Amino acid sequence: MSLPIIDQFTDLPITRQRKWQLRKQAEGKCITCGAPAVVAFFCLKHAVGKREYERVKEGFKFRKPSCKTYQLEAQEAAK
């Protein structure tokens, strides 16, 4: 049996998933999968997914090459 986690998020009136996200955010990890975060709260994989989701949702047809996720994707592809 595991012991309960006692931290600053324990007594907040929010869901356990949101508590998990806040804990990962405080550790500097992706709030979706727990991998190291490279952009704000997301790893590269989930940052790209979020970028594309928002781009389609807003109806933008062209990419913005100065966006950090495009630059990080190019660096990963070069490796």
Backbone as ProteinMPNN parsed JSONL, in Angstrom:
{"seq_chain_A": "MSLPIIDQFTDLPITRQRKWQLRKQAEGKCITCGAPAVVAFFCLKHAVGKREYERVKEGFKFRKPSCKTYQLEAQEAAK", "coords_chain_A": {"N_chain_A": [[0.838, -1.187, 0.0], [0.565, 2.188, -0.851], [1.747, 5.265, 0.513], [-0.074, 8.272, 1.264], [0.376, 11.301, -0.612], [1.689, 14.164, 0.754], [1.63, 17.462, 0.37], [1.81, 20.901, -0.863], [-0.399, 20.833, -2.499], [-2.218, 19.031, -1.588], [-4.555, 19.604, 0.034], [-6.14, 21.134, -1.63], [-9.216, 22.016, -3.251], [-9.585, 20.41, -5.738], [-9.509, 18.222, -8.642], [-7.94, 14.935, -8.632], [-6.395, 14.522, -10.895], [-5.754, 17.122, -11.726], [-4.213, 17.885, -9.552], [-2.055, 16.158, -9.929], [-1.08, 17.224, -12.333], [-0.28, 19.795, -11.455], [1.736, 19.085, -9.653], [3.61, 17.908, -11.395], [4.161, 20.123, -13.013], [5.409, 21.805, -11.139], [7.729, 20.357, -10.771], [8.958, 20.75, -13.163], [8.234, 19.248, -15.341], [6.495, 17.686, -18.137], [3.03, 18.246, -18.215], [1.318, 16.433, -19.245], [2.491, 13.904, -19.824], [4.689, 13.568, -18.134], [7.333, 13.653, -18.93], [10.512, 15.41, -19.318], [9.987, 18.906, -19.468], [10.105, 21.112, -22.242], [9.033, 23.352, -23.37], [7.231, 25.733, -21.812], [4.796, 24.095, -20.2], [4.979, 21.635, -21.372], [6.351, 18.646, -22.943], [8.355, 18.176, -25.922], [6.896, 16.633, -27.792], [4.163, 16.87, -26.935], [3.924, 19.633, -26.948], [4.123, 20.241, -29.655], [1.846, 18.915, -30.565], [-0.145, 20.393, -29.225], [0.325, 22.916, -30.382], [-0.347, 22.415, -33.093], [-3.014, 21.647, -32.808], [-4.178, 24.041, -31.834], [-3.569, 25.705, -33.992], [-5.119, 24.636, -36.092], [-7.648, 24.864, -34.926], [-7.947, 27.651, -34.724], [-7.866, 28.284, -37.368], [-5.613, 28.931, -38.859], [-3.534, 28.849, -41.685], [-0.903, 28.936, -42.394], [2.392, 28.309, -41.196], [4.32, 29.603, -38.441], [7.486, 30.341, -38.612], [9.214, 31.336, -36.652], [8.395, 30.349, -34.29], [9.031, 28.661, -31.244], [8.67, 25.881, -31.0], [8.867, 24.922, -33.623], [11.55, 25.43, -34.139], [12.782, 23.781, -32.226], [11.883, 21.302, -33.136], [13.248, 21.156, -35.562], [15.875, 21.018, -34.643], [15.809, 18.532, -33.345], [15.307, 16.876, -35.507], [17.67, 17.161, -36.896], [19.456, 15.73, -35.422]], "CA_chain_A": [[0.0, 0.0, 0.0], [1.365, 3.405, -0.922], [1.393, 6.325, 1.449], [-0.609, 9.45, 0.584], [1.301, 12.402, -0.845], [1.36, 15.356, 1.527], [2.355, 18.634, -0.133], [0.972, 22.108, -0.909], [-1.575, 20.603, -3.334], [-3.034, 17.994, -0.968], [-5.856, 20.053, 0.542], [-6.862, 21.968, -2.592], [-10.484, 21.388, -3.685], [-9.5, 20.151, -7.175], [-9.45, 16.797, -8.952], [-6.627, 14.314, -8.458], [-5.639, 14.729, -12.129], [-5.208, 18.481, -11.694], [-3.134, 17.862, -8.563], [-0.935, 15.51, -10.593], [-0.532, 18.206, -13.272], [0.405, 20.841, -10.699], [2.974, 18.507, -9.126], [4.546, 17.773, -12.512], [4.544, 21.485, -13.398], [6.353, 22.277, -10.131], [8.969, 19.614, -10.981], [9.505, 21.1, -14.475], [7.953, 18.152, -16.265], [5.3, 17.801, -18.97], [1.83, 17.978, -17.428], [0.557, 15.384, -19.905], [3.114, 12.577, -19.738], [5.71, 13.51, -17.097], [8.678, 13.779, -19.494], [11.046, 16.752, -19.084], [9.332, 19.954, -20.254], [11.0, 21.974, -23.016], [8.289, 24.575, -23.654], [6.211, 26.01, -20.792], [4.387, 22.956, -19.394], [4.891, 20.447, -22.218], [7.504, 18.092, -23.642], [8.298, 18.572, -27.333], [5.812, 15.903, -28.457], [2.869, 17.438, -26.596], [3.928, 21.04, -27.359], [3.81, 20.236, -31.088], [0.432, 18.55, -30.669], [-0.928, 21.552, -28.78], [0.493, 23.942, -31.407], [-1.128, 22.054, -34.277], [-4.426, 21.698, -32.431], [-4.573, 25.449, -31.778], [-3.475, 26.266, -35.343], [-6.3, 24.183, -36.831], [-8.822, 25.425, -34.268], [-8.039, 29.07, -35.068], [-7.999, 28.398, -38.811], [-4.398, 29.433, -39.494], [-3.079, 27.934, -42.718], [0.543, 29.024, -42.549], [3.125, 28.168, -39.945], [5.126, 30.732, -38.018], [8.797, 29.706, -38.424], [9.921, 31.827, -35.47], [7.842, 29.655, -33.124], [10.053, 27.85, -30.594], [8.479, 24.456, -31.251], [9.41, 24.614, -34.951], [12.998, 25.422, -34.006], [13.15, 22.571, -31.49], [11.644, 20.167, -34.031], [14.344, 21.132, -36.527], [17.061, 20.528, -33.936], [15.625, 17.101, -33.113], [15.432, 16.194, -36.808], [19.067, 17.223, -37.297], [20.25, 14.776, -34.629]], "C_chain_A": [[0.879, 1.245, 0.0], [0.848, 4.447, 0.067], [0.844, 7.528, 0.686], [0.457, 10.545, 0.46], [0.813, 13.606, -0.054], [2.242, 16.492, 1.013], [1.399, 19.82, -0.199], [-0.3, 21.915, -1.725], [-2.583, 19.647, -2.689], [-4.439, 18.466, -0.609], [-6.632, 20.96, -0.415], [-8.136, 21.268, -3.054], [-10.529, 21.197, -5.209], [-9.372, 18.647, -7.397], [-8.039, 16.249, -8.775], [-5.76, 14.475, -9.707], [-4.999, 16.109, -12.153], [-4.078, 18.58, -10.671], [-1.879, 17.241, -9.17], [-0.261, 16.482, -11.555], [0.25, 19.293, -12.543], [1.72, 20.333, -10.113], [4.022, 18.375, -10.228], [5.04, 19.144, -12.971], [5.587, 22.032, -12.427], [7.713, 21.59, -10.267], [9.633, 19.961, -12.313], [9.31, 20.005, -15.496], [6.678, 18.44, -17.049], [4.072, 17.432, -18.148], [0.956, 16.911, -18.063], [1.161, 14.002, -19.663], [4.191, 12.46, -18.671], [7.137, 13.544, -17.614], [9.207, 15.19, -19.208], [10.411, 17.784, -20.021], [10.376, 20.791, -20.985], [10.344, 23.315, -23.335], [7.183, 24.701, -22.618], [5.918, 24.764, -19.963], [4.435, 21.641, -20.157], [6.25, 19.974, -22.708], [7.343, 18.465, -25.125], [7.126, 17.917, -28.052], [4.455, 16.565, -28.186], [2.788, 18.925, -26.923], [3.579, 21.156, -28.843], [2.34, 19.888, -31.291], [-0.481, 19.697, -30.294], [-0.869, 22.665, -29.827], [-0.382, 23.647, -32.623], [-2.623, 22.081, -33.992], [-4.927, 23.137, -32.444], [-4.556, 26.083, -33.17], [-4.701, 25.886, -36.164], [-7.562, 24.817, -36.252], [-9.036, 26.892, -34.647], [-8.126, 29.305, -36.574], [-6.778, 28.967, -39.512], [-3.879, 28.402, -40.476], [-1.564, 27.888, -42.823], [1.216, 28.915, -41.193], [3.971, 29.402, -39.673], [6.526, 30.198, -37.693], [9.564, 30.193, -37.195], [9.426, 31.168, -34.189], [8.886, 28.686, -32.557], [9.899, 26.366, -30.89], [8.982, 24.047, -32.631], [10.928, 24.529, -34.889], [13.473, 24.169, -33.284], [12.94, 21.318, -32.321], [12.785, 20.031, -35.034], [15.629, 20.624, -35.874], [16.973, 19.03, -33.695], [15.807, 16.311, -34.414], [16.882, 16.151, -37.262], [19.937, 16.214, -36.562], [20.267, 13.401, -35.253]], "O_chain_A": [[1.833, 1.335, 0.773], [-0.337, 4.486, 0.399], [1.267, 7.775, -0.443], [1.323, 10.686, 1.324], [-0.34, 14.016, -0.181], [3.458, 16.478, 1.204], [0.297, 19.757, 0.346], [-1.2, 22.752, -1.655], [-3.689, 19.479, -3.202], [-5.414, 17.784, -0.923], [-7.675, 21.497, -0.043], [-8.137, 20.05, -3.23], [-11.397, 21.75, -5.886], [-9.153, 17.891, -6.451], [-7.066, 17.002, -8.769], [-4.536, 14.556, -9.605], [-3.843, 16.258, -12.55], [-3.094, 19.283, -10.902], [-0.771, 17.732, -8.954], [0.966, 16.569, -11.602], [1.338, 19.669, -12.981], [2.708, 21.066, -10.08], [5.192, 18.695, -10.015], [6.22, 19.302, -13.285], [6.554, 22.661, -12.857], [8.739, 22.175, -9.918], [10.752, 19.518, -12.574], [10.118, 19.845, -16.41], [5.888, 19.312, -16.686], [4.072, 16.413, -17.457], [-0.053, 16.519, -17.477], [0.45, 13.05, -19.34], [4.578, 11.343, -18.327], [8.074, 13.472, -16.818], [8.42, 16.08, -18.887], [10.311, 17.556, -21.227], [11.41, 21.138, -20.414], [11.04, 24.308, -23.547], [6.29, 23.856, -22.559], [6.72, 24.407, -19.1], [3.976, 20.622, -19.641], [7.179, 20.765, -22.871], [6.312, 19.007, -25.524], [6.437, 18.569, -28.837], [3.684, 16.792, -29.118], [1.693, 19.438, -27.154], [2.835, 22.051, -29.245], [1.665, 20.511, -32.11], [-1.48, 19.948, -30.968], [-1.886, 23.289, -30.13], [-1.078, 24.532, -33.122], [-3.41, 22.494, -34.844], [-5.985, 23.42, -33.005], [-5.419, 26.898, -33.494], [-5.264, 26.732, -36.86], [-8.44, 25.255, -36.995], [-10.168, 27.324, -34.863], [-8.43, 30.416, -37.007], [-6.884, 29.44, -40.643], [-3.79, 27.218, -40.151], [-1.005, 26.898, -43.294], [0.685, 29.366, -40.178], [4.293, 30.156, -40.592], [6.735, 29.657, -36.607], [10.485, 29.512, -36.745], [9.981, 31.405, -33.116], [9.548, 27.974, -33.312], [10.898, 25.659, -31.018], [9.476, 22.931, -32.796], [11.528, 23.654, -35.514], [14.462, 23.559, -33.689], [13.723, 20.372, -32.23], [13.236, 18.922, -35.322], [16.386, 19.878, -36.496], [17.974, 18.328, -33.832], [16.384, 15.223, -34.418], [17.288, 15.209, -37.942], [21.028, 15.877, -37.022], [20.889, 12.486, -34.712]]}, "name": "protein", "num_of_chains": 1, "seq": "MSLPIIDQFTDLPITRQRKWQLRKQAEGKCITCGAPAVVAFFCLKHAVGKREYERVKEGFKFRKPSCKTYQLEAQEAAK"}
